[in-house]
Amino acid sequence: MNLALFDLDNTLLSGDSDFEWAQFLIGKGVVDRELQEAKNIQFYEQYKAGTLDIYEFLNFQLAPLTRHSRDELDAWHREYMERHIRPIVGEKARVLVQQHLANGDLCAIVTATNSFVTGPIAREFGIPHLIGTVPAADVANGTFSGGTRGTPSFREGKIERVEGWLESLGLWWGSFEESFFYSDSHNDLPLMEKVTTPVAVDPDDTLRQQSQERDWRIISLR
C-alpha cells in the first residue's frame, strides 16, 4: 500500500481556498473589504517569505466564523463551493487524485486552511481523509468559538498532524511501500523531506530551485 498526501491551495486547486472564502464573505458584506484585502496581502507576503505567524493569521481568518450560526455558515459554504471552488478545480487534479484512489493508496489532503472551509472540498475530490487546521467549536451546536484546537497543520505542524493521524490508524511511515506528497510551496519542505516521493506542483521559485537541486519531480496541474 502507498500513501498519497496532497496540499490543497495552489496545488489541487488553481487558487487559494482561504482567499476565495474571504472574497466570498466580502461579496456578502460580512467583512470589510479594505481591511480584509489589506490583511490578506500582508499575510500572503509573509507566507511567501516564510515568516508567517500562523496563529496571528488564523485568529484573523477564523474571526468571521464566530459571528454566525453554523446553519448560516453551512448555507453560505454551499454557495461558495458553487461560485468560487468548483471553477478552480481542474481536470488534471481530479485525474491525479483518481489515479491514487484507484491504485488503493491511502489518500489525504494536508492543508493549513481550516477544516470548515476545506472539508467539503476534500469531499468534492473524493478524498476520504482531511488533515487541516481545526477551528475551535462548541461540540453541542457546532458554533465556532475562535482560535484553533490542537496544532495548526502548517510547516512542521503538518508532520506532527500526519504522524498523529497515521498512529490513529495503527500505521507509520514505514507501513508504506511508497509515500507521495504533492505541494506548490516551499513552506511544505519539511513534509516533502519526510516522504519517499516529493512532487512539486506548479511550484514557487524557492521550491522549484530546491526540487531541481534534489532531483524531485516537478509537474503542472494547470
Backbone as a ProteinNet text record, in pm:
[ID]
protein_1_A
[PRIMARY]
MNLALFDLDNTLLSGDSDFEWAQFLIGKGVVDRELQEAKNIQFYEQYKAGTLDIYEFLNFQLAPLTRHSRDELDAWHREYMERHIRPIVGEKARVLVQQHLANGDLCAIVTATNSFVTGPIAREFGIPHLIGTVPAADVANGTFSGGTRGTPSFREGKIERVEGWLESLGLWWGSFEESFFYSDSHNDLPLMEKVTTPVAVDPDDTLRQQSQERDWRIISLR
[TERTIARY]
83.6	0	87.6	43.4	113.2	33.7	102.5	42.2	51.5	-61.3	-62.9	-120.1	-37.1	-75.6	-76.9	-177.4	-194.6	-211.6	-128.2	-158.9	-279.8	-351.6	-473.9	-456.1	-426.4	-427.4	-311.7	-344.6	-248.1	-176.8	-232.8	-181.5	-294.1	-386.4	-504.4	-597.5	-602.7	-683.2	-596	-652.6	-583.4	-614.9	-589.8	-618.5	-610.8	-650.4	-637.9	-776.7	-813.9	-948.5	-971.8	-870.3	-882.7	-911.4	-833.9	-854.3	-993.5	-1034.7	-1165.4	-1278	-1261.2	-1362.5	-1372.2	-1257.3	-1258.7	-1327.6	-1300.2	-1365.9	-1516.3	-1554.9	-1697.2	-1762.9	-1699.2	-1754.6	-1758.4	-1658.1	-1659.9	-1781	-1804.6	-1919	-2052.4	-2057.4	-2178.1	-2192.7	-2088.9	-2091.5	-2067.7	-2011.8	-1989.4	-1863.4	-1761.9	-1637.6	-1606.1	-1526.2	-1488.9	-1385.7	-1415.6	-1326.4	-1188.6	-1180.2	-1050	-961.5	-1017.1	-939.3	-899.6	-994.6	-968.2	-860.4	-871.7	-775.8	-637.5	-631.2	-501.3	-433	-508.7	-451.4	-413.4	-494.9	-462.8	-330.8	-309.2	-183.9	-66.8	-84.4	21.3	56.2	-46.4	-21.7	37.7	-7.2	43.6	191.2	231.1	372.4	456.1	405.1	475.5	483.6	375	372.7	480	487.4	586.5	728.8	746.7	879.8	915.4	817.5	841.8	843.1	779.1	780.8	642.1	544.5	406.6	391.4	328	286.6	151	147.4	26.3	-86.4	-54.1	-158.6	-221.2	-140.8	-194.2	-284.5	-238	-316.8	-449.9	-444.6	-566.9	-665.7	-616.7	-707.4	-784.1	-716	-781.6	-879.6	-835.4	-918.6	-1039.4	-1025.2	-1133.7	-1236.3	-1202.1	-1291.2	-1431.9	-1447.4	-1584	-1671.1	-1609.6	-1688.6	-1760.7	-1704.7	-1761.1	-1886.3	-1913.2	-2022	-2151.8	-2151.7	-2268.3	-2297.7	-2423.3	-2462.2	-2404.5	-2392.1	-2338.8	-2431.7	-2561.9	-2655.1	-2634.2	-2615.5	-2593.7	-2460.8	-2356.5	-2225.5	-2229.4	-2298.5	-2307.1	-2380.7	-2485.3	-2558.5	-2469.2	-2394.2	-2300.1	-2195.4	-2149.5	-2043.1	-2090.7	-2214.8	-2266.2	-2262.5	-2296	-2290.3	-2145.1	-2058.4	-1914.4	-1854.7	-1891.2	-1840.6	-1877.9	-2001.6	-2050.8	-1986.4	-1972.2	-1926.5	-1774.4	-1707.1	-1564.6	-1473.3	-1518.8	-1428.2	-1437.8	-1556.6	-1565.4	-1502.6	-1509.8	-1441.8	-1289.6	-1228.3	-1081.9	-1035.3	-1126	-1088.8	-1064.3	-938.5	-903.2	-914.4	-929.5	-943.1	-815.5	-699.8	-574.2	-563.1	-609.5	-605.9	-700.2	-817.9	-913.4	-855.6	-792.8	-736	-624.7	-537.8	-428.2	-483.1	-581.3	-640.3	-703.3	-777.1	-844.6	-744.4	-630.2	-527	-478.8	-456.1	-411.7	-521.3	-644.3	-754.5	-774.8	-768.1	-786.8	-675.9	-559.3	-445.4	-456.6	-558.4	-574.8	-489	-434.2	-348.6	-431.8	-371.1	-431.6	-410.2	-519.6	-510.5	-562.9	-495.2	-538.9	-496.4	-580.2	-541.2	-477.2	-363	-292.7	-276.5	-352.1	-357.5	-361.8	-302.2	-308.6	-445.7	-520.2	-652.1	-746.6	-834.9	-917.8	-1015.1	-1051.9	-1130.3	-1274.6	-1327.3	-1460.9	-1462.1	-1364.5	-1356.8	-1323.1	-1232.7	-1176.2	-1245.9	-1326.4	-1393.7	-1475.8	-1566.3	-1644	-1558.4	-1443.9	-1355.8	-1291.8	-1250.1	-1196.7	-1300.7	-1426.5	-1532.9	-1557	-1540.4	-1554.9	-1454.6	-1334.4	-1232.2	-1248.8	-1334.5	-1348.5	-1236.4	-1161.8	-1051.6	-1108.4	-1088.1	-1158.3	-1102.9	-980.1	-918.5	-873	-895.8	-854.5	-775.3	-655.2	-573.6	-559.4	-646.1	-646	-640.3	-619.5	-624.1	-767.4	-784.2	-917.2	-960.9	-1066.3	-1115.8	-1188.5	-1164.6	-1231.6	-1381.5	-1460.3	-1605.6	-1673.8	-1798.5	-1883.7	-1936.1	-1901.3	-1938.5	-2088.9	-2159.3	-2304.1	-2380.8	-2337.7	-2414	-2328.9	-2200.5	-2114.7	-2073.2	-2113.8	-2079.3	-1929.9	-1864.3	-1721.1	-1695.9	-1592.6	-1566.2	-1440.8	-1370.9	-1248.4	-1124.8	-1015.6	-892.6	-895.8	-796.7	-781.3	-774.6	-795.9	-782.6	-666.6	-570	-455.3	-355.4	-263.1	-154.7	-204.2	-180.7	-215.5	-136.8	-200.2	-138.7	-56.6	57.5	140.3	286.5	367.3	509.1	534.9	617.6	646.2	520.8	421.5	295.3	227.1	251.3	193.4	250.2	377.7	437.4	373.5	363.3	302.7	160.6	83.3	-55.6	-66.7	16.9	13.8	53.2	157.2	202.7	98.7	29.9	-77.4	-192.2	-225	-331	-292.3	-169.5	-124.4	-127.4	-80.4	-80	-221.2	-320.2	-458.6	-511.2	-448	-485	-398	-307.8	-215.7	-106.1	-68.1	29.6	142.5	249.5	359.7	421.5	524	582.7	628.5	682.2	733.3	626.5	499.3	390	366.8	432.7	400.9	520.5	490	594.7	649	558.5	598	503.7	558.3	476.2	498.2	387.7	389.8	339.3	396	337.1	348.3	234.4	224.7	203.5	288	273.8	335	287.1	338.8	434.9	443	504.5	629	725.8	845.7	813.7	698.3	658.6	634	616.2	591.9	717.5	832.3	956.9	973.4	937.4	954.6	882.3	757.3	683.2	732.7	773.7	826.3	951.9	1028.7	1151.6	1123.2	1000.2	964.7	920.4	864.4	808.9	916.1	888.2	984.4	978.7	860.6	843.8	779	857.9	802	780.8	667.4	635.7	598	672.1	643.3	540.1	433.2	323.2	316.2	346.3	346.6	413.2	537.4	598.9	636.7	645.1	700.8	850.4	913.9	1053.5	1146.8	1126	1213.4	1197.2	1073.3	1050	1099.8	1084.1	1134.8	1286.6	1354.8	1500.9	1541	1476.1	1505.1	1476.8	1368.4	1331	1431.7	1478.4	1578.4	1709.5	1749.2	1875.2	1869.1	1748.9	1733.2	1679.1	1656	1605	1466.7	1383	1244.3	1161	1052.4	962	896.2	876.5	803.9	695	569.6	457.9	370.3	280.6	180.2	41.3	-49.4	-189.5	-278.4	-218.6	-296.1	-333.7
-119.3	0	125	226.1	353.6	460.1	567.8	683.5	801.8	870.2	987.6	1106.6	1207.1	1328.2	1444.6	1530.2	1641.7	1772.2	1870.3	2006.8	2050.1	2150	2191.4	2319.4	2429.4	2560.3	2576.1	2613.9	2629.9	2499.3	2387.9	2255.1	2179.2	2123.3	2063.1	2170.3	2284	2396.8	2494.8	2553.2	2659.7	2793.9	2800.8	2919	2881.7	2975.2	2959.2	2962.1	2852.9	2842.6	2944.6	2974.7	3076.7	3213.6	3248.3	3376.1	3382.6	3273.9	3272.6	3282.9	3221.2	3233.7	3378.4	3443.8	3584.8	3670.2	3643	3718.9	3694.9	3572.3	3540.5	3620.6	3624.9	3699.3	3849.3	3900	4041.2	4067.7	3978.6	3993.4	3990.2	3916	3908.3	4028.4	4110.4	4222.7	4182.9	4062	4010.5	4068.4	4095	4154.7	4278.5	4366.5	4491.5	4465.7	4508.4	4481.5	4540.3	4665.9	4733.4	4666.4	4636.9	4572.5	4431	4354.5	4215.2	4204.1	4284.9	4275.7	4322.6	4426.1	4473.4	4367	4302.7	4197.9	4075.5	4041.4	3926.9	3947.6	4068.5	4099.4	4087.3	4140.5	4134.7	3989.9	3908.2	3769.3	3690.5	3719.2	3645.3	3675.7	3800.4	3835.2	3764.1	3754.9	3681.5	3533	3478.9	3337.5	3309.6	3393.7	3375.3	3385.9	3472.9	3493	3388.1	3304.1	3202.8	3257.8	3374.7	3438.9	3448.2	3378.6	3390.2	3338.8	3419	3374.9	3308.4	3177.5	3104.9	3134.7	3157.3	3184.8	3322.6	3420.7	3554	3547.1	3476.1	3462.3	3391.9	3280.9	3203.8	3280.9	3353.4	3433.3	3533.4	3591.4	3687.4	3617.4	3506.9	3438.8	3369.2	3321.7	3246.8	3336.1	3461.1	3550.5	3559.2	3571.3	3581.4	3459.8	3341.9	3221.7	3230.9	3308.8	3313.7	3400.4	3479.3	3576.4	3527.7	3399.9	3349.7	3206.2	3167.3	3031.3	2932	2807	2703.6	2680.1	2686.5	2667.7	2773.8	2898.2	3006.9	2987.6	2950.7	2928.9	2813	2705.8	2590.9	2628.3	2707.6	2752.3	2839	2929	3011	2924.9	2821.9	2738.8	2667.1	2623.5	2558.5	2655.1	2780.4	2882.5	2910.2	2917.7	2938.2	2826.9	2703	2590	2606.7	2644.1	2654.2	2770.5	2883.9	3005.6	3020.3	2972.9	3002.8	2881.6	2762.8	2648.6	2559	2517.4	2427.3	2486.9	2618.9	2675.4	2664.8	2641.2	2631.2	2488.6	2392.2	2251.1	2202.6	2177	2138.4	1988.7	1952.3	1811.5	1733.6	1795	1724.5	1687.9	1776.9	1747.8	1633.1	1634.7	1525.5	1391.9	1392.4	1268.8	1216.9	1305.9	1264.5	1197.5	1258.8	1202.5	1066.6	1057.9	932.1	821.1	854	753.3	692.3	776.7	725.8	644.7	694.4	621.6	486	483.8	358.4	259.1	310.7	224.7	166.4	211.6	164.5	236.1	352.8	427.6	492.2	506.9	582.2	729.9	804.8	942.3	1041.5	1154.9	1261.7	1396.8	1497.5	1636.5	1685.9	1752.5	1808.1	1958.2	2038.7	2181.7	2265.2	2384	2477.8	2543.8	2543.8	2606.1	2528.4	2598.9	2536	2433.9	2338.3	2224.4	2260.7	2372.2	2413.7	2448.4	2525.6	2564.6	2445.7	2359.2	2258.1	2122.6	2095.4	1965.4	1933.7	2021.9	1994.8	1987.3	2055.4	2049.2	1911.7	1856.7	1719.9	1622.7	1640.1	1551.2	1570.8	1692.2	1718.3	1635.8	1618.4	1538.4	1389	1353.5	1213.6	1163.3	1255.2	1217	1192.5	1073.6	1036.3	1097.3	1149	1199	1343.4	1424.4	1564.8	1593.9	1647.4	1694.7	1845.1	1919.4	2064.6	2125.7	2255	2324.4	2320.3	2285.9	2264.6	2388.2	2457.6	2571.2	2524.9	2593.2	2558.1	2582.4	2487.5	2497.5	2434.2	2475.3	2413.8	2282.8	2172	2041.6	2019.4	2091.6	2071.4	2128.1	2246	2309.8	2346	2316.7	2342.4	2486.4	2575	2716.2	2736.1	2811.3	2834.7	2938.3	2911.6	2995.6	3081	3067.6	3144.1	3064.1	3091.5	3018.3	2879.2	2800.2	2667.8	2561.3	2438.5	2324.3	2238.4	2216.8	2135.8	2213.6	2141	2200.8	2240.2	2365	2401.7	2317.1	2283.6	2199.8	2288	2334.2	2429.8	2400.1	2400.2	2370.7	2241.8	2246.4	2124.7	2066.9	2153	2105.6	2003.5	2009.9	1909.2	1770.8	1764.1	1634.6	1580.2	1664.7	1621.3	1571	1644.4	1606.5	1478.3	1464.1	1342.5	1221.5	1236	1122	1084	1182.2	1152	1079	1121.2	1055.3	912.1	893.5	758	668.6	723.3	644.9	602.6	691.8	658.4	543.8	520.3	409.9	287.1	295.4	185.1	175.7	290.9	294.9	391.9	385.6	482.3	490.6	577.1	597.4	465.5	376.7	250.7	151	187.6	97.5	96.4	189	208.4	176.2	115.1	89.9	222.2	316	447.6	551.3	668.9	778.7	901.2	965.9	1082.7	1205.2	1321.2	1447.2	1546.4	1601.3	1697.9	1837.6	1933.4	2068.9	2171.6	2295.6	2406.7	2495.7	2478.5	2581.8	2535.9	2626.8	2598.3	2583.5	2635.1	2615.4	2468.9	2387.5	2244.4	2159.4	2223.2	2145.8	2045.1	2078	1977.5	1846.4	1853.3	1730.5	1664.4	1744.5	1686.3	1603.3	1646.6	1573.8	1443.2	1425.2	1304.2	1189.7	1222.7	1118.6	1063.3	947.6	889.8	958	1014.5	1074.1	1211.2	1315.6	1450.6	1497	1564.3	1611.4	1759.2	1843	1986	2012.3	2081.3	2108.1	2257.8	2297.4	2440	2519.1	2486.4	2533.8	2681.5	2738.7	2872.9	2866.1	2980.9	2984.6	2907	2920.9	2851.8	2701.4	2654.6	2510.3	2456.2	2533.3	2487.2	2467.6	2564.6	2554	2433.5	2415.5	2301.8	2169.7	2165.9	2043.2	2010.2	2111	2088.4	2040	2099.8	2060.4	1918.9	1876.8	1745.6	1639.7	1682.1	1590.3	1536.8	1623.2	1587.2	1610.7	1536.1	1555	1692.4	1753.2	1879.3	1858.1	1885.1	1867.6	1991.1	1997.2	2103.7	2042.1	2096.9	2053.4	2161.5	2258.9	2369.3	2338.7
0	0	0	-75	-79.8	-4.9	28.9	93.8	-2.2	-23.8	-111.7	-35.7	-13.8	56.7	-41.6	-28.8	-122.1	-45.7	-74.7	-34.9	-117.5	-70.5	-140.4	-220.3	-150.8	-215.5	-312.9	-435.6	-544.5	-580.1	-534.1	-569.9	-638.9	-562.4	-625.1	-680.6	-612.9	-661.5	-738.2	-840.7	-913.9	-848.2	-720.4	-641.2	-494.7	-409.1	-264.9	-201	-133.8	-77.5	33.1	113.5	217.9	157.1	54	-13.3	-74.9	-139.6	-205	-102.7	14.7	119.3	166.4	182.5	221.8	116.3	-11.3	-118.7	-118	-89.6	-80.6	31.5	148.8	261.6	233.8	162.2	121.5	33.9	-62.5	-152.1	-78.8	31.7	113.2	207.1	215.9	307.8	451.8	472.9	607.6	669.3	585.8	634.7	552	610.4	544	434.8	313.4	200.3	219.5	257.9	268.4	371.8	489.4	595.5	555.1	503.1	469.1	361.3	257.5	148	191.5	274	323	408.2	497.2	581.3	499	400.3	315.3	242.4	191.7	123	219.7	340.1	441.8	475.7	501	538.2	421.4	299.9	184.5	160.8	179.8	165.4	271.4	393.2	498.5	464.3	409.7	370.7	265.6	164.6	57.6	112.4	211.2	268.8	373.3	409.8	511.5	652.3	674.4	805.5	868.3	813.4	860.3	1003	1088.9	1222	1203.8	1204.8	1170.7	1269	1396	1494.7	1473.3	1440.9	1410.2	1287.9	1186.7	1064.5	1091.9	1165.2	1191.2	1277.2	1375.7	1457.8	1372.8	1276	1186.8	1093	1031.4	933.1	995.4	1117.4	1179.6	1248.8	1272.6	1347.5	1287.5	1153.9	1099.4	1129.6	1149.4	1176.1	1309.9	1403.5	1538.3	1546	1442.5	1449.2	1384.9	1340.9	1269.3	1310.1	1298.5	1334.8	1235.5	1279.5	1191	1071.9	1092.6	981.4	873.7	917.2	821.5	748.9	822.4	761.4	661.9	697.5	606.9	478.5	489.9	370.6	282.9	345.4	268.8	199.6	271.5	214.8	88.4	84	-37.5	-155.3	-129.5	-234.7	-275.2	-177.2	-201	-287	-258.7	-338.3	-485.2	-508.3	-645.7	-720.6	-653.5	-721.6	-725	-618.6	-604.5	-617.9	-578.6	-572.9	-696.4	-733.7	-849.7	-975.5	-997.2	-1114.9	-1111.4	-993.9	-987.1	-957.1	-973.8	-965.5	-1107.8	-1140.9	-1277.2	-1301.1	-1427.4	-1462.8	-1432.9	-1451.6	-1423.9	-1275.8	-1189	-1045.6	-1012.1	-1071	-1046.7	-1093.8	-1207.9	-1263.3	-1172.5	-1125.6	-1036.7	-911.6	-850	-728.4	-758.4	-867.3	-900.6	-929.4	-985.3	-1010	-878.7	-779.1	-649.2	-580.5	-586.6	-524.9	-591.4	-725.2	-798.4	-769.7	-734	-701.7	-560	-486.8	-349.9	-248.7	-284.4	-193	-82.2	33.4	142.8	112.9	96.4	47.3	150.5	160.1	249.9	194.4	214.3	194	323.1	310.9	426.5	400.8	472.3	442.5	568.8	561.4	673.6	683.8	575.2	575.2	666.6	732.4	834.8	776.9	860.8	816	781.3	835.2	793.4	645.1	602.6	462.2	373.6	419.5	329.8	332.8	435.7	441.8	317.7	275.1	154.6	27.7	27.9	-88.7	-98.6	15	15.2	-37.7	4	-44.7	-192.8	-242.2	-385.9	-465.8	-413.4	-480.2	-452.9	-358.1	-321	-233	-171	-82.3	57.4	113.1	236.4	363.8	361.6	483.7	463.7	566.6	566	691.4	673.9	785.8	766.6	832.4	822.4	960.4	966	1093.2	1145.8	1272.6	1329.6	1407.1	1362.2	1439.1	1564.3	1675	1799.8	1787	1839.4	1826.1	1945.9	1968.8	2069.7	2012.2	2074.4	2017.6	2022.1	2108.6	2120.8	2002.9	1954	1846.2	1724.8	1728.8	1614.1	1596.9	1687.9	1676.4	1702.9	1615.2	1630.1	1738.9	1819.3	1935.6	1921.8	1811.2	1789.2	1824.6	1753.6	1779.1	1717.9	1753.6	1694.9	1804.5	1762.8	1852.3	1803.5	1891.2	1852.6	1767.8	1710.2	1631.5	1492.6	1449.2	1312.3	1212.1	1104.3	1001.3	906.4	955.3	882.1	908.8	803.6	810	889.1	994.1	1071.5	1136.9	1158.7	1214.2	1125.9	995.8	906.6	937	967.8	1002.5	1129.7	1231.6	1357.7	1336.1	1257.6	1236.2	1154	1051.4	969.9	1054.1	1134.5	1214.9	1320.7	1376.8	1470.6	1403.2	1282.5	1205.6	1171.2	1123.8	1090.7	1213.9	1326.7	1450.8	1488.9	1465.6	1499.2	1413.4	1298.9	1210.6	1232	1330.1	1354	1250	1192.3	1083.6	1117.8	1038.3	1046.3	907.7	892.9	760.6	697.8	779.7	727.8	686.1	704.8	666	515	443.7	301.8	212.6	99.2	0.7	-53.2	-75.8	-127.4	-68.6	-38	13.3	-75.4	-112.6	-200.5	-124.1	-156.5	-112.1	-225.8	-264.1	-373.5	-314.5	-350.2	-297.8	-392.5	-377.9	-458.1	-380.8	-247.9	-163.5	-89.1	-79.9	-0.4	146.9	192	331.1	363.6	259.4	278.7	266.8	262.2	253.2	367.8	492.7	598.4	569.2	523.6	494.7	366.6	269.6	146	173.4	272.3	306.9	380.3	430.4	504.2	413.2	297	210.4	117.3	58	-35.9	-171.3	-206.1	-338.7	-327	-303.7	-305	-448.8	-472.5	-606.8	-598.8	-667.3	-671.8	-781.1	-745	-837.4	-864.6	-988.5	-1022.2	-909.1	-877.7	-752.5	-754.5	-632.6	-620.6	-650.8	-661.5	-707.4	-615	-483.4	-388.4	-398.1	-405	-414	-547.8	-653.1	-783.6	-778.8	-720.4	-710.9	-627.1	-512.3	-426.1	-498	-571.4	-642.9	-752	-822.4	-926.7	-866.2	-753.8	-689.2	-633.8	-589.4	-526.9	-622.7	-746.2	-848.2	-811.7	-755.5	-729	-853.8	-865.5	-978.4	-970.7	-1086.9	-1098.6	-1203.2	-1165.9	-1258.2	-1257.4	-1353.9	-1358.4	-1363.6	-1286.1	-1290.6	-1351.5	-1415.8	-1475.5	-1619.8
[MASK]
++++++++++++++++++++++++++++++++++++++++++++++++++++++++++++++++++++++++++++++++++++++++++++++++++++++++++++++++++++++++++++++++++++++++++++++++++++++++++++++++++++++++++++++++++++++++++++++++++++++++++++++++++++++++++++++

